[in-house]
Amino acid sequence: MKVYDEKHIKNIALVGAHNSGKTTLAETMLFEAGLLNRRGRIEDKNTVSDYHEIEHKRETSVFATPLHTEWRNYKINIIDTPGLDDFIGEIASTMRVADSLVTVINAQQGVEIGTEIIWEYINRFSRPTLFVINQIDHPKANFDQSFQSIVDLVGNNAVKVQYPIKIDGAQCIVDVLKMKVYKFKPEGGKPEKLPIPDDQKELADQLHNELVEKAAENDEELMELYFDKGTLNEDEMRLGIQKGMLNHELFPVFCVSALHDMGSGRLMGFIDNVAPAAADLKPEQSVEGNDIICKASEPTSLFVFKTFHEPNVGQITFFKVKSGEVKQNDRLVNSRTNEVENLNQLFIMDGKKRHPVDKLTAGDIGATIKLKYTETNDTLHAEGHDITIKPILFPEPRIRKAVQAVNKKDEEKLSEVFKKIHSQDPTIEVKYSNELKQLIFSCQGELHLSTIDWILQNIYGIKAEFEQPRIAYRETIQRPASTSYKHKKQSGGAGQFGEVHLKIEPWYEGIPDPEGFNIRKKEEVDLNWGGKLIFYNCITGGVIDTRYLPAIMKGVLEVMEEGPLTGSYARDIRVMVYDGKMHSVDSNDISFKIAGAHAFKAAFLAAKPKLMEPVHDLEVRVPEELMGNVMTDLQSRRSIIVGMDSDGKHQIIKAKVPLAEMYKYSTSLRSQTQGRATFKTKFASFEPVPHNIQNELVKEF
């Protein structure tokens, strides 16, 4: 296979809402370039990109799939991505390595919520972006409405390069960059090139002039040429459009029918001719603050943007060559682990097909297999040239479930499989909670969850149960209390004896030391679960030997690890041990540990204990007309609305919501808003549980 340099490699990602036609467009692009003799169809389960069994079953993309094609001395790497935001991890990792984004819009629907969500990520990465309005030949297609929805999304920097018309009943596309009409046969194929009809000339000239103006705005020299000549030639326009795309200030709009192969060749010609190559992008900065230059002459560095565990193959590692060249059998260092990896095999991927290559150069995308120490977000670099490429920031999970294997014999296997699944999709988190005594699984939504469940059963043969997780409450006190406890045990020989008198009080940051005590020593314990224990030795007259104080504190901590109300962790308490008794023979550490624990527990229950629950900051982005439903639902979840902002046609609702009320919120919000609202949450604080709910929880415990 021919090796292309960094100026002749284009990496594009097909992004857009579910059912916009990305997979069909990818298939058509491969066919148009001659890599396929026959185009597959999603319904026939034979497309190059959607090759996984679960994608066949659901007839939708679940994974981002790298493909490639060659077009007029350029190599175009294409990554087909899912359209559902449950799989946003696949989309985000793809955007990180794409040089340009092709955002596909369904001509019947215009910009949908999926596209709006993806647009937020496009803005974050500031990648050059063009729009493709697909399915223009559908009876319900509405190009003008679809274009307006793009303008509503990105502003007036969206500019038509093409628009559809009918001539003698045949589907045609007017191209205002080339000022030609492409007329297509119903079955597709090579179009007939025609002059622009008289009845379209005025509109085409107007759109051409708008395109010229937009192109000229992005370069001072082009602007001067435009003022001098009143126009720009095609090459000058291409240069201006590319600069506008690089500045994220110009968004060309094309139209196609991917299903019937109309306009895909012209789209590929634009990608080939105008869309930025890897070497055209601004140099990326490494974690160390150095520019990463996309040139073959630079030291080698690779960025791992995706891993996939293929049955019977093992781990496939997908990477982009950020600088230098990588050859078969190269030895590269992982910047995270400092381990050396041997790249024994290099591949170009087309779905499940692996094409071996000897070398890949800067800007290219490839894959290798069976790396031992490398995961998604890792950097591999040449020995002696340390570099770390900034990682992808994946979104936080939105739903939590407790999970366990139905067959207890599968528990260990389940943990190992989850490690693989997390390495494949970092938006999934799996952690065992010692506090809750549950394995907690977190992901992006119910569809994401059902996909993982399917993979567990059908790929790994594990049946798992997902259920509502317990809540990590905290216990504390609201007023001071004093108590004492005498532990005495005699069973022949040496017995046990220890008596402890103590006082406890609520602790808060900045509280002055207690008055009325002779403080001999103060210890601050930062608790692993948050909050503090402040422990004072206030013993006078030697009634308890100093060597027994650590045992008393250990007894207190044991009670705090399993609080008296619900067995939850206790926090933010200070303890003053001020009196007691000991025995010269029978006193020992265990005696004082038991006495300290019982005294503390009795004092805790007398100190008006209260239960604290985790409260999250919730941010919901919802279309204005649907805000009432969301607000009503939030009020039913014990939420406190703390603010509201507007963002175009959307409202941003900010609230504080108890975690206990967030179970299945993702499903509920999707149902209330037809999938048009999104949300994100983050832990905020622990707040008191209402008295009636506390009573129920204590009774249940």
N, C-alpha and C positions, 0 to 999 in steps of 0.2 A: 504494500500500500504506500502511496506517495506520502512523503513527509512535507508538511506545509510550514512556512515560517510564521512568526507572530503577526505579520501584517496581512496574512491570507487565511486567518482562522476567525470565524464568526461563531460565537456561542449565544444561542437564543433560547429563551424559555417561553413555552406556550402557557399562558396563564389566563384565567377567566372563570366565570361562574360555571356551575354544574350544567351540563347539557348545552353549552355554547358551541361545542363541536371541535374541541382541541385535538382529541385523538384522531378524528377523521381528517382534520387538516394536516396533522403530522403524517398520516398514512399517504395522503395526496402529495405532500411535498417529496416524500421518498419516491413515490411513483413518478412524479414529474421529473425528478433528477435521474430516472432510469435505474434506481437501485431495486425497484420492484417491477415485476412483469405484470402483476395483477394486484389491485388494491383490495385489502381485507376490509371487512365490515364488522362493527361492534356486534351486530345481531348474529353474525356467523362465528363470532369468537375467534377470529383469525387475524386481528390487527397486530402489528409489530410491537406496539407499546403496551397495550393492555393484555398481557400474556399470562398473568397470574390467575390461578383458578378462582380466587375470590372475586377478581375483576370480571371474569366470565360470568360468574354466578349473579353478580349485581349489575352487570352491564354499565359499570362506571369505573373511572380511574381511582385507585386507592394509593398507588405508589408513583413517585416521580420516576420516569423512565428515560434514560439517555439513549439517543439515537444519533446517527450522523448521515450526512450526504455530501456529495461533491458537486459543485456548480460553478462552471466557468472559471476554473483555476482557483476557486476558493473552497475551503472545507467549512461546512456549516454543521456545527453540533447543535442538535435540537433536543431539548428536554421537555417531555410532555408531563404536565403536572395535574393532580386532582383539582376539582373545582369546589369541593366541599370544605368548609373551614374546620371541620373535625380533623382534617389531614393537613393543617396549616404548617406542621413541621416539615413535610415534604416540599411545600411551596417555598417556605423561608429558606431552606437549605439550597434550593435550586436558584433562587434569586441571588444568593450570595456569590454564585460563580458565573451567572449569565452576564454577557456583555450588553445585551439588549433584551427587552421584554416585549413579546408579541401578545397583547391583551385581546382575547377573542370575545366578541359580543354577539349574542343571538339577535338577529335582525327582527325577530318577532317580539322580543322582550326588552331590548335595550340594556342599559346598565342595570344589573340586578344586585342584590345584597352581597352575593359572593364576590362580585367585582369590586364593590365598595370596600369590603374587608381587605381584599388583595391590594387595593389602591393605597391603603394605609402603609402596607409593607413596601410597595413601590416607592412611595415618598421617603420612607426611612432609608432605603438603599440608594435612592436618587439615580436609579438605573435609566439609561435611554429607553424610551418606551414608544411603541407605535400601536395603534388600534386597528383591528380587523373586524369589520361587521360581516358576519358569516350568515349563510342561508338567505342570500338576497333574492333567490329565485323561489322562495317559499310563498305560497298564496297569501299568507298573513304577514309577510315581511313589511317593515316600515322603516326604510333607510333614514329618512329625515328625522323621524322621532328618535331613532337610535342614536343618530349623530348628536341631536340636541341633548340626549341623556349623557353623552360623553362630555359635551361642553359644560353641562351642569356639574359633572364630576371634577373636571380638570381646569375649567375656565376657558377663556378665549384663545389659549395657546393650542387648542385642538384645531387642526386645519385639514380640510379635505384634499386628498391627493386624487381620489376617485369618487365617482358616484354612479349608481346603476340607472339604466334606462332600458326600454324595450324598442326594438326596431323591427317592424313586420312580425311582431309576436315573438321575436328571438331575444334572449337575454343578452344585454350588452353592458359594458363598463366604459365610462368616459374617464380617461386618465388626463388630468389637467397639468401634470408634470411633463409628460411627453406630448400632450395635446393630440391624442389619438383616441379612437374608439376601438375596443376589442369586442367582436361579435362572436358568440359561442353557439355551437350546435347543442341541441338538447342533451346529447350523450356526453358533452364535454369535448376534451381533446384540444388540439391547437386552435386558437381563435383566428378569425379573419381580422386584419387590421384595416380600419376605415377612417376617412376624414370625419371630423366632427360635423354632424348635420346642421343645417342652417338654423333650425329651431332651437338648437342647444348652444349655438356659438356665443351668444351674449352671456349666458350663465357660465360657460366654460372659460371665457375670457375673464370674467369677473373673479372666478375661483383661482384661475392661474395668477392673476395679479395679486390676490390675497396671499397665495403661496410664495410669490416672489418677494412681497413685502416682509413676510414672516422670515424667509430665508435671509434677507438682507439685514434684518434687525440684529442678527447674532454675530456680526463681524463688521468692524469699522471700514475695512477695505471694500467689502461687498456693499456696504451702505453708500460709500462714495461712488462706486461703479453704478449703483442703482440710480443715484441722483444725476449722474452724468448721462447715462444711457436711457433711463426711464424703465429699464427692465434688466433681467439677468439671463444669460444663456443656461442651458440645461446643466452643464458642468458646474457653473457658479451656484446654481440653485442647489445642486447636490451637496456642495461644500457647506452652504449656509444651513441646509436642513440638518446635516450631520452635526454641525457645531451647536445648533439649537437643541438637538437631542442630547448631546453630551452635557449641555448646561441644564438639562431637565426643564427646558422652557419651550419646547416645540414637540407636539405629539401628532405625527402624520396619521391620517385615517384612510384605510383601504377598504375595499369590499370584495368578497369572494363567495363562491358556493363550493365549500370543500367537498361536499358529497358528490357534486357533478363536475369537479375539477375545472371550475371557472375562476380565473384570476390568481390561482396559486403560483403559476409560473412568473407572472409579473411581480407578485409579492416577493418571491425568492430573488428575482432580479434586483429589487430594491434592497433587500437584505445584503445581497452580494455587493451591490454598488455603493450603497449609502450608509447602511447601519454600521455603527462603529465596530471595529475589530478589537480584540483584547488589548493590542498595543496602543489603541487610541484613547483608552480610558486614563484618567489621572492616576499616577502611581499610588498604590495603596501603602499605608504606613503599617509597619510591624508593631508588635507590642513594645519593642525596644525603641520605637520612634524613628526608625529608618525607612526610607522609601524602598519599596519592592518594585524593581524595574522589570517590566515584561519584555525581556530580551533573551535570546538564546545564549548570548555571550556572558550573562550574569551567572553567579553561583546558583546551583539548583535548589529550588524549594517547591514543595508540593503542599496543597491544602486539601485535607480530606473532608469532603462535604456530605458524604453519605456512605453508610455501610449497609450491607444486606446479607442475611444468612440464608443461603440457598441450600435446600436439602440435597444431599449427595455431592455438593461442591464445597460447602463451608462458607466462610466469610468472604464476600466480595467487597473490596474497598474502592470507592470511586473518588477520584481526585482531579483537581485542576493544577496544571503546571503553572505556577505563578512566576517563575523565573528559571533561566537555564534550560537544560535538557535532561531528560531521564531516559536511560537505556536499560534494556533487559540485563538483569544480574547486577544492577547498581546496588550499592550499599549506602543507605541513607539513615540519618539519625532522627529519632523522634524527639522533638524539643520538650515534650512533657515528661517522658519517661527516661530520656537519655539512652534508650535501648537502640541498637543498630538493627534495622530491618533489611532483609535481602529481597529485592524485587525480582524474583526469578522469572516471572511472566508479566507481560504487559498486553493489554487488550484495548481495542475500541469496541464499545458495546452498541448493539442494535437490539434492544429488548433483551431477550434471553440468549441471543447469539453473541458469541465472543470471537472477535477477529484478532488474532495475534499480530503484534507489531514489534519491531526491534527498538524503536525510539519514538518519543513524543517530545515536542518542543514547547517553549514558553507560550502560554495562552491556550494550549490544547487541553482537552478533557479525556481521561482514560480510566482504566481500572486495573487492579491486580487482585490476586487471591492469596489466602492463607498467610496474611501478616499476623504476627504473634502478639504485638504490643500496641497496636494502633486502633484508634476509635474515631468516630465522627468528631470534627473540630480539631484534630491533631495536625501538626506541621511536621513534615519530613524534610530534612535539609542535608546538604552535602557536609561531610565531616570537616570540621574546622571553620565552618561559616554559620555560626549560630544565628537562628532567626525564629521568631514565633509569630505566626499570622493570627490576627485578631479573630476570636471565635464567633460563630453565629450565636446571637442571643435569641434563644427559643422562647416562645410564650409560656407562661405559667399554666399548669393544668387547671381545668374548670370544674371537674367533678371528681369525687372521691368515693371509693368503695372498699369495703373489707373483702378480702378474697381468700379462699382456701380450696385445696384440692378435694374433690368428692371422695376420692380414694386416698386415704392417709399415706399409702405407700408412695404416692406421687408428690408429696410435699417437697422433698429435696429436689426432685426433677423440676417442679414448678418454679422454684427459686432460680435454678440455672437457666431455665427458658426465659424467665423475666429479664435476666441480665442480657441475654441476646436481644430480646425485644427492645429493651431500653437503648442498647447500643445502636440498634437499627432506627429507633425513633425516640430522640431525647425529649420529646414533649410528653412522654410517658414516664412516670416516676413510681417506683415500688420500694417501700421501706417497711421494715418490721418495727412496730411500735411496742417497746417494752412496757410503756405505760398502759396502752389499750389492750395489750396481748393479742394484737391482730396484725396481719399483713395488710398494709394499706396500699391500694392501687389507685393512681390518679391519672386522668387523661383529659382529652379535650371535649368529649361529649358522648352521648349515648350511642351514636353510630360508630364512633371511634372504639368504644367499649365492645360493641357487638362484633367489630372486626377482629379485635384482639381475642375475644372468646372463640370466634371461628378458627383463628390461627392455632390457638391452643388445642382445640379438639381435632382439627383436620390435618394439621402439619405435625404436631407433636404428640397427639394422642392423649391429651390431658383434659379431663372434664373438671371444670372449676365452678365454684359458687361465688357469686358477687352479691353482697348485701350491704345494707346501711351500716357504716362504721360507727363505733362508739365515739362519744365526744370527750375530748381531753379537758375536763373541768379542772379548776383549782379551788382549794379551800383556804380560808384565812379567818381571822377573828376581827371583831368590831369594838371590843372593850377589854380592859384589863381583868385578870382573874388570878387568884392565888390558891394554891392547894399544896397538899403534902401526901406522901405515900411511903409506907413502911413495908419493905420486902423482908420477910423472915421465913426461913425454911430450915427445919431440923430433921435429919433422917439418919442419925447415927454418924459418928465421926464429925468432921468439919461440916458446919452448916452454911447457910447464906444469910447475910444481914446487910441491909442498907436502907437508910431513911433519907428522903430528899424533900426539902421545902423549896418551892419556887413560885415565881410570879411571871406571868406572860402578858405582853401588851402588843397591840398592832404596831408594825414598823413602817415608816415611810422615809424617803430620802430627805435628809436634813434634820431629822428629829434629834433633839438634844439628849444627852445621856440621862438615864433615870436619876431622880433625886431620892435621897433617903437611904441610899445603899453605899456600903464601903466597897467600891469597885476595885478589885485586885487585878483583874485581867478581862480584856474584851476581845472576842474573836468574831470576825465577819466571815460567813460562809456564803459564797455565791453558789446558789443551788443549780444543779444541772438542768432543771426544768424551768428556770426563771425565778426571779425574786431572791430574797435573802433570809438567812437565819442569823440573828445577832445574839451571841451567847456571852453572858457576863458571869464571871466568878466573883460572887459577893460574900464568900464565906469568911467569917471572922472567928477567932478563938480556936481555929484548928478542929472544929467539930466534924469536918469531912476532910480527909487528907487530899492534898492537891492532886495526887496521882490518880484519884478516882473521878476527877472532873471530866476528862475525855470520855470515860465510859458513860457518864450521865448524858453528855452531848450526843454520843452515839445512839443512845436510847431515844432521845428526842428526834434525831434524824430518821430513825427507823419508823416512828409514828408519822413523821411528815412525808415519808415515801408512800404511805398508804393512809390517807387522812381519815379521821373518825366518821365523817359524814357520809361519803360515797366511795371511799377508797382511793380518791384522787390525790394528787400531790398537793401538799400544803406549802404556803409561802408567806413571806413578809411578816415575820413574827420575831419579837425579841424575848429572850428568856433570862431571868435573873435568878440564879441559884444562891439563896441567902442563908440557909440553915439546914440542919440534918443531924444524923447520928451515924456512928460506925462502931464496929465491934473489933477488938484487937485480934480475934481469931477468925471469926466467921465472915468478916467483910472482904469482898474481892470485887473485881471489875464487873463480873456478870451480875452480882447483886445490885450494884449501883446503876448498871445499864437498865435492868428491869424496873428498879424504883423510879429512875428518871423517866422512862417511857410511860409508866402508869400515871405518874404525877402530871406529866405534860398532857396526856390524853384527857385526864379529868379536868385540868385547867382549860383546855381547848373547848370542851363541851360547855363549860361555864362562862366562856368569854363571848357569847353571842356569835357563834360561828356562822359564816356565810359562804355560799358557793359562788364561784366566779366562772363565767363561760367565755370561750373565745369569740370575739366579735371581729368581723372582717369589714374592711373598706370595700364597698361595691360600687362599680361604675358601669352604668348601663347606657349604651348608645342606641337610641330608638327614634324612628321617624316621628315627627311631631304629632301626627294624627293618631298615633297608637300609644301616646304617652299615658293617657288616662288608665288604660288597662294595666300597664306596668306599675303605675303608682298604687292602684288599688291592691294589686297582688303583693307589692312590697309592704304595704301597711298590714296585711294579714300575716306577714312574716316577722312581726315585732321590729320592723326597721325604723330607723330614724333618718329622715331625709336631711342631709346637711348642706346641700347646694345643688344648683342647676346651672348649666351653661348651654349655649346654642352653638351648633356647628353646621352651618348651611341649613338644610332641611331637617336636620336631626337635633334632638335634645340630648344632652348628657346629664343623666340623673346620678347624683352622688349620695350614697347612703351608707349607714353603718348597720350591718345585719348580723345577728347571732349565727354562728356556724351551724347550730342545731336546726335552723330554719332554712338552710341552703340546700338541703338534700333534694335532688331532682329539679333544681331551679333551672338548669340548662334546658331540660325537656319542657318545662312549663313556659319559659320565656319564648322558646321556639314556637310553641303552640299558640300562644297569645298574639304573636306578631308575624305569623307565617314565615318565620325564619329571618325577618328583616331587622331584628335587634341583636346586638352583641353585648357581651359583658366581660369584665375582668374583676378579679378579687385579690385581696392581699390582707394577710393578718394585720390587725390594728392593735388590739389590746384585750385584756381580760376585764370583763365588766360584771357587776352583780347579777345573779339570776333572780328573776321575780320570785317573791316569797311563795306563791302557790306552786310554781314549777319546782322550786327547791324542795318543798315538802314532798312532792310526788317522787322526786329523784331519791331523796333520803329514804322514803318508805320502800321504794323498789330495791334499794341497796340492802 
